[in-house]
């Protein structure tokens, strides 16, 4: 099987995440995309997500419900501590040696990939599928690096920080996140004071 891991804090999951996953699945003929919320993201070790792990998982679960080939894994949350991708891949490769793994990254994460924990080992276990940021400085060098694959998609200018601002300002969220996620955010009163 061709399996892509889509990691992040997903605080909250939004349309940009879902559009990116759909495009990657179709373009690279992936059998499965696993949304893998981090317990503690290494690049945000001093900054806890505003929503709890259970709330973030509930939002992801509701956002991907009914979408074929999309799954939620709580592996990193269950493990606790800083969520290093290399540890997750070691475990998955050990348990599923016959499967081909890929990582879905935003271009901002790719720009810092060399600073990740054990990046060389990660590349031995998984290919990189990168979503472009159209205002990024690396856009000029995309064709130069054959070790990564670029997702061909329209830019989706949505960020979790913008969504949180909209919630604080009581702005509409309809086109930013699925209705099921909006319902959870309202019921739990999430992001009111973030």
N, C-alpha and C positions, 0 to 999 in steps of 0.2 A: 504494500500500500504506500501511497504518497501522502504523507501527513505533514501539515504545517502547524507549527506552534505560534500562536499570536499572544504574546505576553504583554503585560503592562499593569498599571494600577486600575484602569477602567473606573475612574472616579469622577463622573459616571461613564458607562459605555454610551456611545453616541453614534449618530448616522455615519460619521466619517469612518469609524471602526468597521461598521457593518458593510459599507460600500467597498472599502478596501478589501475586506475578507471575500466578498462576493466576486470582485474583479480578479483577485489572486486565484481563487478556486477555479474559475472558468478559464483564465488565461493559461494556467499551468496544469490544468486537468488534475487537480488535487482530489484525492478521495475523501479527505477529512481535514477540517481546520479545528484545532483545539484552542479555545480561549483559555488562557492560563493566567488568572489574576495573581499578581505578586503578593507575597506576605509583606515584605519590605523591599521596595525596588532599590537596587544598589545606588542608583544616581539620586535617590531621594531618601537616603538612610536617616537623615535628621528631620524628616518631614512626613509625618504619618498621613495616610489618606483621610479625608474628611468622613467618608462613609466607612462603616465597619467591614471586615472581611465578609461576614454573612450578608450584609446589605449589598455589597458589590457583586457577590455571587448571585444573589436574588435578581439584581438588575440584569446581569448577563443572561441568566437562565431565561428570564422573561423576554429579552430582546431576540434571542436566537430560537425560541420555541417555534417548532414547525419548519425551520430552515434545514433542509436536507444536507447532511455532511458537516454540520456545525455542532460542536460539543463544548461543554464546560468541564474543565479539570480543576479540582481544588488541591492538587498535589503540592504546589508551592505554599499555599495557605496552610495546609495540614502540617507541612514540614516546619513552618514557622521560621523566624529569623530572616536574614537577608536572602533574597531569592536570586541565587546565581544560576544563570542559564546553563552553565556547564554541568552543574550538579543535576539539574533536571534532565538534560540530555544523556548523561551517563546512565541514569536509572532507566530511562526509556529505551535506550539502545541495548541495555542489558536484558530488559524484559521483552523487547520486540526487535531482535537483531535483523529480521528479514525486511523490516520496513525502512523506507527512505524518508528522512526527516528534513524539514526546511524550517527556517525562522522567518516570520514576517516582521519587518521593521519599517518604521518611518525613516525618512532620510536623515532626520535630526539624530536618531539613534545610530544610524549607520556612520554618520560623521564621527561619532565617538567610539565606534566599535573596537578600535585598536586599544582603547583604555579599559575595556571590559575585563573581567576575571577570566584568564585563560582563553583569549580569543583564538589562538592557533588550534587548540584542542576542539573548540566549538566548530571550527571550519572543517575539521576531520569528521565530525559527526553529523553536520547539517549544512545544507546550502542556504544561501541568503536570498530572500525575495524582498525587494525594497520598494516602498511607495515613495514617489517623488514629492518633493516640496518645491514648488515652482519658483520660489524666491531664494532658493538655496545656492550657496557658493559652490557646491559640488556638481551642479548641473553640467558644467563644461567637461567634466572628466567621466561622465557616465559610460561612454562607449569604450573607454580605455581599460576598464576593469572587467575582465571576462568571468571572474569568479562569482559575480552577483548577477541576479536577474531583476530587471526593473518591471514593475507593474505599469501597464499602460492604462491610465485612467484619468478622468477629469479631476481637477483639483476640487476637494471638498473642504471649504474653509470653515471647519468646525473644530473647536478645541474645548477640552473640559473646563478650562479656566473661563472661557467665554460663556459656557452654559451656566456655570456657577454665578457669574455676574448677572446673567439674565434672571436667574432664580431670585437673587437678592433684590433686583430691580423690578421684580414681578412682570417681566417681559414674556411674551409667548414662546413656548418651547416646541410647538408642533412639528416644525420642519427640522429640528435639531436632533431629537431623540424619539424612539418609538413611544407610542401612547402607553404601552404597558410599563415602560420605565418612568414616564411622567407620573403615572398613578402611584408607583412605589415611592418616588421622591416626595409626592404630596402627602401620602399616608404617613410616611416616616418623618416628614418635615426636615428633609435632608438639605444641606447647603444653605440654610437660611442665614447663617452668620459666618460663613467661610470667607 
